[in-house]
Amino acid sequence: MFKPVRSRNPLLRLNPPQVLAAGFLVMILAGSGLLCLPAASASGQSMAYLDAVFMAASATCVTGLSVVNPGVDLTTFGQLVLIGLVQIGGLGFMTVATLIALVFRRRITFRERLILQETLSQSSTEGIIRLIRKVLVYAIVIESVGAILLFARFSFEMPLGQAAYFGAFHSISIFNNAGFDLFGAIEGRAGSLIHYVDDPFINLIAMPMILLGGIGFIVIADLLAFPKKRKLSLHSKVVLSMTGALVIVGAIVIFVFEFNNPATLKPLDLSGKTFASFFQSVTSRSAGLATLDVGALRQATQFFIVIMMFIGAAPGSAGGGIKVTTFAILIGAVLAMIRGRQDIVFFRYRIAQDRVYKAITFSLLSFLLIVVAAMILSVTENYSFLGILFETTSAYATAGISMGLTSQLTPFGQFLIIVLMFVGRLGPITLAFTLTPKMDKEPFRYPEGKVTIG
């Protein structure tokens, strides 16, 4: 599918997936080097290198899992490094590099357009530079509006300078679905957004920002063009319908399971229960933030969140998982089989068979990676299996939610979670193309055989 470019320069021989993998790896190593500096640590001493690599990988892969408390253990410099990695990782390093090239009026080569096509999960290079410009504008506008609104809310409970800093940091973190927070710096304050569980203002700012970051720039561009075009692409229709269905179903499940749980929803009034249920449903698929104590949820709810994290966000977004479009194709395949139909049809469009194969392959590979990693960690880590499964799914799906295992991981456990975050951000199929780039078409086909199913 991707053929290496012949060149004397080894860097130019890399195909687009290999460039993406190498780029993310370089970002992680550079970020870990900066986080290892004494200036990045509140203690004034260098952070342990494995901890620095973990934090850099979590930020670059916009995951949000932390082995240190960013609000307590990092200086302002360390926090800026962390959120800088989140911003670049969320937009994609090639997107950022292209924007810099456009500022300096450098020509974007066809090969670079192919890499951008892979970065943004596009089917072709047509209009890719226009989309890149739109990506920058959307990100700046959404994050700026979010920062101003959060500043307005935080200014009631902290100095104006700190409120502005907190507003900007958390706006970037929320929109990029990263899940890092600085509230550990406030004495007596719980982590994440637990303090704002029933705060309408914070909920109504954070949830739309998470959703906008999770549906992807392609869908945002489609929505903004809707008043003029009066139509949406099939991709946007599938993403929006599946996202809406998952949010509503997730909120209902969490509301029902946790309604009488004294550690989560029971102490809240009806509006608080509703806000908490919807927020946890929205954030579970990729954002990493929480207004409820995840460790205090019932096991049924925790397992349900594992499923939501596995499904993830939309292609071309900052979120991870197998993606809502993949999940939609799987559901469509099941329904088509039950109805005795040969084709999967969405909004009067037939889904190509190669897309169905890709969805099944991607889902199965993701499932196997998570299961194998969970089995290995159940041997090396002293923790409940559900907690381990939750952590591995969160890492692979770059969701960033934790039941508390992250801070207790052994060095080997940290390394395995780093690998899962890296693979999850790239995707197992992209990684497969990176390792085995040649996909030669078979010169012949074998005769058809039949195997009994069921």
Residue pairs with C-beta under 8 A, 6 or more apart in sequence:
1 433
1 439
2 15
2 16
2 17
2 433
2 437
2 439
3 15
3 437
3 438
4 13
4 14
4 15
4 437
5 12
5 13
5 14
5 15
5 111
6 13
7 13
12 111
14 22
15 433
15 434
15 437
16 114
16 115
16 117
16 118
17 118
17 426
17 430
17 431
17 433
17 434
17 437
18 433
18 434
18 437
19 94
19 115
20 94
20 115
20 118
20 119
20 426
20 430
20 434
21 426
21 430
21 431
21 434
23 93
23 94
24 60
24 61
24 89
24 93
24 422
24 425
24 426
25 422
27 56
27 60
27 85
27 88
27 89
27 93
28 53
28 56
28 57
28 60
28 422
29 53
29 56
30 56
31 52
31 55
31 56
31 59
31 60
31 81
31 82
31 85
32 49
32 52
32 53
32 55
32 56
32 57
33 52
34 40
34 56
34 81
35 41
35 47
35 52
35 55
35 56
35 74
35 78
35 81
35 82
36 46
36 47
36 49
36 52
37 46
37 77
38 44
38 45
38 46
39 75
39 77
39 78
40 47
40 74
40 75
40 77
40 78
40 81
41 47
41 73
41 74
41 75
41 78
42 72
42 73
42 74
42 75
42 78
43 73
47 55
47 68
47 73
50 411
50 414
50 415
51 67
51 68
51 414
53 418
54 65
54 67
54 414
54 417
54 418
55 66
55 67
55 68
55 82
56 85
57 63
57 418
57 421
57 422
58 64
58 65
58 66
58 400
58 421
59 82
59 83
59 85
59 86
59 89
59 178
59 180
60 85
60 86
60 88
60 89
60 425
61 89
61 320
61 398
61 421
61 422
61 424
61 425
62 86
62 89
62 90
62 176
62 177
62 178
62 318
62 319
62 320
62 398
62 400
62 425
63 178
63 179
63 288
63 320
63 394
63 395
63 398
63 399
63 400
63 421
63 424
63 425
64 173
64 177
64 178
64 179
64 180
64 287
64 288
64 289
64 398
64 399
64 400
64 401
65 288
65 391
65 394
65 395
65 400
65 402
65 406
65 417
65 421
66 180
66 406
66 407
67 406
67 407
67 409
67 414
68 74
69 184
69 191
70 78
70 79
70 82
70 180
70 181
70 182
70 184
71 79
71 181
71 182
71 183
71 184
71 185
71 186
72 184
72 185
74 82
76 165
79 169
79 182
82 180
83 169
83 172
83 173
83 180
86 172
86 173
86 176
86 178
86 180
87 172
87 176
88 96
89 176
89 178
89 318
89 425
90 139
90 172
90 175
90 176
90 177
90 178
90 213
90 318
91 135
91 136
91 139
91 176
92 119
92 120
94 112
94 115
94 116
94 119
95 116
95 119
95 120
95 132
95 135
95 136
98 108
98 112
98 116
98 129
98 132
99 132
99 133
99 136
101 108
102 108
102 129
102 132
102 133
108 116
108 129
110 125
113 125
113 128
113 129
114 125
116 122
116 125
116 128
116 129
116 132
117 123
117 124
117 125
117 128
118 430
120 128
120 131
120 132
120 135
120 217
120 218
120 316
121 216
121 218
121 315
121 316
122 128
122 131
122 218
122 316
131 217
131 218
131 221
134 217
134 221
135 217
138 217
138 220
138 221
139 175
139 217
142 175
142 209
142 212
142 213
143 168
143 171
143 172
143 175
144 171
146 167
146 170
146 171
146 174
146 175
146 205
146 209
147 164
147 167
147 168
147 171
147 172
148 167
149 167
149 201
149 205
150 166
150 167
150 170
150 171
150 202
150 205
151 163
151 164
151 166
151 167
151 168
152 167
153 199
153 201
153 202
153 205
154 162
154 163
154 166
154 167
155 163
157 163
158 166
158 186
166 182
169 180
169 182
170 181
170 182
171 209
172 178
173 179
173 180
173 181
173 289
174 206
174 209
174 210
174 213
174 287
174 289
175 209
175 210
175 212
175 213
175 318
176 213
176 318
177 210
177 213
177 214
177 286
177 287
177 288
177 313
177 317
177 318
177 319
177 398
177 400
178 287
178 288
178 318
178 400
179 192
179 283
179 287
179 288
179 289
179 399
179 400
179 401
180 288
180 400
181 191
181 192
181 193
181 289
183 189
183 190
183 191
183 192
183 193
183 195
184 191
189 195
190 293
192 289
192 290
192 291
193 202
193 206
193 279
193 289
193 290
193 291
194 290
194 291
194 292
194 293
196 202
196 203
196 291
197 268
197 272
197 275
197 276
197 279
197 291
197 292
198 268
198 269
198 271
198 272
198 275
198 276
199 275
200 271
200 275
203 275
203 278
203 279
203 291
206 279
206 289
207 278
207 279
207 282
210 282
210 283
210 286
210 287
210 289
211 243
211 247
211 282
212 220
213 286
213 287
213 313
213 317
213 318
213 319
214 243
214 285
214 286
214 287
214 313
214 314
214 317
214 318
214 319
215 239
215 240
215 243
215 313
215 314
215 317
216 239
216 313
216 314
216 315
216 316
216 317
217 316
217 317
218 235
218 236
218 315
218 316
219 235
219 236
219 239
219 240
219 314
222 232
222 233
222 235
222 236
223 232
223 236
226 232
232 240
234 346
234 347
234 349
235 315
235 325
237 346
237 347
238 324
238 325
238 328
238 346
238 347
239 314
239 315
239 324
239 325
241 328
242 324
242 325
242 327
242 328
243 314
243 324
246 281
246 285
246 308
246 311
246 324
247 278
247 281
247 282
248 281
249 281
250 280
250 281
250 282
250 284
250 285
250 304
250 308
251 274
251 277
251 278
251 280
251 281
252 277
253 281
253 301
253 304
254 276
254 277
254 280
254 281
254 301
254 304
255 265
255 273
255 274
255 277
257 297
257 298
257 300
257 301
257 304
258 264
258 265
258 266
258 276
258 277
258 292
258 297
258 298
258 301
259 265
259 266
259 273
260 266
261 296
261 297
261 298
263 293
263 296
264 276
264 292
264 293
264 296
264 297
265 272
265 273
265 276
265 277
265 292
268 276
275 291
276 291
276 292
279 290
279 291
280 290
280 291
280 292
280 305
281 308
283 289
283 290
283 401
284 305
284 308
284 309
284 399
284 401
285 308
285 309
285 311
285 312
285 313
285 319
285 321
285 324
285 397
285 399
286 309
286 312
286 313
286 317
286 318
286 319
286 320
286 321
286 397
286 398
286 399
286 400
287 319
287 399
287 400
288 394
288 399
288 400
288 401
289 400
290 401
294 302
294 305
294 401
294 402
294 403
295 403
295 404
297 305
299 386
302 386
302 390
302 403
303 386
305 390
305 401
306 389
306 390
306 393
309 321
309 393
309 394
309 397
309 399
309 401
310 321
310 322
310 366
310 367
310 370
310 393
310 397
311 321
311 322
311 323
311 324
311 327
312 319
312 320
312 321
312 322
312 323
312 324
312 397
312 398
312 399
313 319
313 320
313 321
313 323
313 324
314 323
314 324
314 325
315 323
315 325
319 398
319 399
320 396
320 397
320 398
320 399
320 424
320 425
321 366
321 397
321 398
321 399
321 424
322 359
322 362
322 363
322 366
323 362
325 359
326 359
326 362
326 363
327 363
328 346
329 344
329 351
329 355
329 356
329 359
330 359
330 360
330 363
332 344
332 345
332 346
332 351
333 344
333 356
333 359
333 360
335 344
336 342
336 343
336 344
336 345
343 350
343 351
344 350
344 351
344 356
345 351
358 429
361 429
362 427
362 428
362 429
365 428
365 429
365 432
366 396
366 428
369 396
369 420
369 423
369 428
370 389
370 392
370 393
370 396
370 420
373 392
373 395
373 396
373 416
373 420
374 385
374 388
374 389
374 392
376 416
377 383
377 388
377 391
377 392
377 413
377 416
378 385
378 388
380 410
380 412
380 413
380 416
381 388
381 405
381 408
381 409
381 410
381 413
382 408
383 391
383 405
383 408
386 403
387 403
387 404
387 405
388 405
390 401
390 402
390 403
390 405
391 402
391 403
391 405
391 406
391 417
392 417
392 420
393 399
394 400
394 401
394 402
395 417
395 420
395 421
395 424
396 420
396 421
396 423
396 424
397 424
398 421
398 424
398 425
405 413
406 417
409 417
423 431
426 434
433 439
